[in-house]
Every structure is written in structure tokens, then in C-alpha cells.
Amino acid sequence: MTPNTSYVYRVKARDGALNATSPSADATATTWANVPAAPTLANPTTSTMTVDVNPNGNPAVTVFAIQCTGANPNDAAWAGQYVNATGMPSASAVWQTDAVWGAITVTGLQPDTTYTFAVKARNQEGVETAFGPGASLATLAAQTGACCYPAAPCAITTALACTGGGGAYQGNGTTCTP
């Protein structure tokens, strides 16, 4: 049988003399969804990566929820959280089809951190599968360089910290000179 598919059936009974009853009224049952394969993780930056659901033979009507099952070092904002429709963390599962998820960009990640994501499926009757295998990918390490401040000495920092503090970032890998 096909996963996550509704089937209609009727039942008849027959006795030892082969006398049969009339068929019952139609009844419907839906098969369970397949446990999804590991998601595909790609395109890491210092704070983002893409997550793409792998449906594992489930039909297009199947909905999926994506969870960050761990982060190393720990990221309390993401570990144990689900991905919401905009790529941010959510305490509760967000269910969407593979077509709607697409390759979603997950945001708000920490630099130089390995994240693991796993996916579960739900059939048309709301029956959930277990999580499939997880996939892991590290975000890029934050780049540092020289930052010149108007009223302070030069410092080695990240571009974000520099511009956030009113400085002029001199580029990745640059150093301060007297």
C-alpha cells in the first residue's frame, strides 16, 4: 500500500455453507506516513543554513515538522526547538508540506556551531511518525579584522561588533597598525 493514502473498503462475512452477507457500508482508513529520511543541510554562513526535507516516498499531501535536535556548543535558542515557517525557532511543531517548506533558510544561528536537524511526518489523519535520522552541519566561524573607532584605539573584532559600536571595519584578516 502507498504511504499516507486513504483507502475505502467494505466487509462481507461468509459461513461454512458459503452463505454470504451483504457488504457493509463503505469505511475509510489511511495508511501511516513513512518516517522521513535525513534532511539535506547546506549553504552555511556564520548565522544561517538551509534545511531541505527528504520525504522518503511520502505523497505530496504529507506534512512535515523540522526540529533542531542539538547544537554543539549548545545554543539554547535553538536546541530542542522546531523550525517555524520563517526559519526561526518555535517551541511547538509547525506542519507544512515538502513543497511549502522548500529549502528553508534557518536563521539566528551561532557562529562556529554544529547544528543537527531531524524531520517527522504526519498523515492525513494526524498520526505522526518518529523523527527520521538527523543531519548535522556547522555554521562558519565569525571572521575578525581591524576596527577603527573615532575616539578609541584600533581593535580586532568582528564586522558586526565593529559597526555596532560605531567603528569602521577594515576587512577580514586585517590587523591594527600604530
C-alpha positions in Angstrom: 0.0 0.0 0.0 1.1 3.6 -0.6 2.0 5.6 2.5 -0.4 8.3 3.7 -3.1 7.2 1.4 -6.8 6.8 2.1 -8.4 3.6 1.1 -12.1 2.7 1.1 -13.2 -0.8 1.9 -16.3 -3.0 2.6 -16.6 -6.1 4.6 -18.7 -9.3 4.0 -19.0 -12.4 6.1 -19.4 -16.0 4.9 -20.4 -19.0 6.9 -19.3 -22.6 6.5 -22.1 -23.3 3.9 -20.7 -20.4 1.8 -23.7 -18.1 2.6 -22.6 -14.5 2.3 -23.9 -11.4 4.0 -24.5 -8.2 2.1 -21.4 -5.8 2.0 -21.1 -3.4 4.9 -21.3 0.4 4.3 -18.1 1.9 3.0 -15.4 2.6 5.5 -12.2 4.6 5.1 -8.7 4.1 6.5 -5.5 6.0 5.9 -2.1 4.3 5.9 0.7 5.8 8.0 3.3 8.1 6.5 6.8 6.8 6.1 9.5 8.1 8.5 11.3 10.9 6.6 14.9 10.4 5.5 17.6 12.8 7.0 17.2 16.3 5.8 19.7 18.0 3.5 21.6 20.8 5.2 23.6 23.2 3.0 24.9 26.8 2.4 26.1 27.6 5.9 27.1 31.1 6.9 28.0 32.4 10.3 24.3 32.6 11.3 22.2 30.7 8.7 21.9 27.4 6.8 19.3 25.8 4.5 17.3 22.8 5.6 15.5 20.7 2.9 13.1 17.9 3.9 13.6 14.5 2.3 10.1 12.9 2.1 11.2 9.3 1.7 8.4 8.3 -0.6 5.6 10.1 1.1 3.0 11.7 -1.2 2.7 15.5 -1.7 -0.2 15.7 0.9 2.1 14.6 3.7 3.1 17.4 6.2 6.4 17.5 8.0 7.9 19.2 11.1 11.6 20.1 11.4 13.4 20.1 14.8 16.8 21.2 15.8 17.7 18.1 17.9 21.0 19.5 19.1 23.8 22.1 18.8 27.5 21.9 19.7 28.4 24.0 21.6 24.9 24.3 23.0 22.7 27.1 21.6 19.8 27.5 24.0 17.8 29.5 21.4 17.7 26.5 19.0 18.4 23.2 20.8 15.2 21.3 21.0 13.2 23.9 19.1 11.2 23.4 15.9 11.7 25.5 12.7 8.8 27.8 12.1 7.5 29.0 8.7 10.0 31.9 8.5 13.1 29.9 9.6 13.1 31.0 13.2 12.9 28.7 16.4 9.5 27.7 17.7 8.5 25.8 20.8 5.8 23.9 19.0 5.8 21.9 15.8 5.0 23.7 12.6 3.5 21.3 10.0 3.9 22.0 6.2 4.2 20.0 3.0 7.6 19.5 1.5 6.6 21.9 -1.3 5.8 24.6 1.2 8.9 24.1 3.2 11.2 24.1 0.1 14.8 24.6 1.2 14.1 26.9 4.1 16.8 29.2 5.4 17.2 28.8 9.2 18.3 32.0 10.8 19.6 33.2 14.2 22.3 30.5 14.5 25.6 31.0 16.4 28.9 31.1 14.5 31.2 28.0 14.5 28.4 25.7 15.9 27.4 22.3 14.7 23.6 22.0 14.4 21.6 18.8 14.0 18.1 18.8 12.4 15.7 15.9 12.1 12.2 15.6 10.5 9.0 13.8 11.3 5.9 13.3 9.2 2.1 13.3 9.8 -0.5 11.6 7.8 -3.9 12.9 6.7 -5.5 11.6 10.0 -2.9 13.4 12.2 -0.9 10.3 13.0 2.8 11.3 13.5 5.9 9.2 12.7 9.0 9.1 14.8 11.8 11.5 13.8 13.9 10.3 11.0 17.7 10.3 11.2 19.4 13.6 11.9 21.8 15.5 9.7 24.5 17.8 11.1 26.3 20.9 9.6 28.4 23.6 11.2 28.0 27.3 10.7 31.0 29.2 9.6 33.4 30.8 12.2 33.0 34.6 12.6 35.7 36.4 10.7 37.7 39.1 12.5 39.7 42.1 11.4 40.8 45.6 12.4 38.2 48.1 13.5 38.9 51.8 13.7 36.9 53.8 16.3 36.7 57.6 16.1 37.5 58.1 19.8 39.3 54.9 20.8 42.2 52.8 19.7 42.0 50.2 16.9 40.7 46.8 18.0 40.5 43.3 16.4 36.8 42.3 16.3 34.0 41.0 14.1 32.4 43.2 11.5 29.1 43.2 13.3 30.6 44.2 16.7 32.7 46.9 15.0 29.9 48.6 13.1 27.5 48.1 16.0 30.0 50.1 18.2 30.3 53.0 15.7 33.6 51.8 14.2 34.8 51.4 10.6 35.6 47.7 9.8 38.8 47.4 7.8 38.2 43.9 6.4 38.6 40.3 7.4 42.1 39.3 8.4 43.3 42.9 8.7 45.4 44.0 11.7 45.8 47.2 13.7 48.9 49.4 12.9 50.1 52.3 15.1 
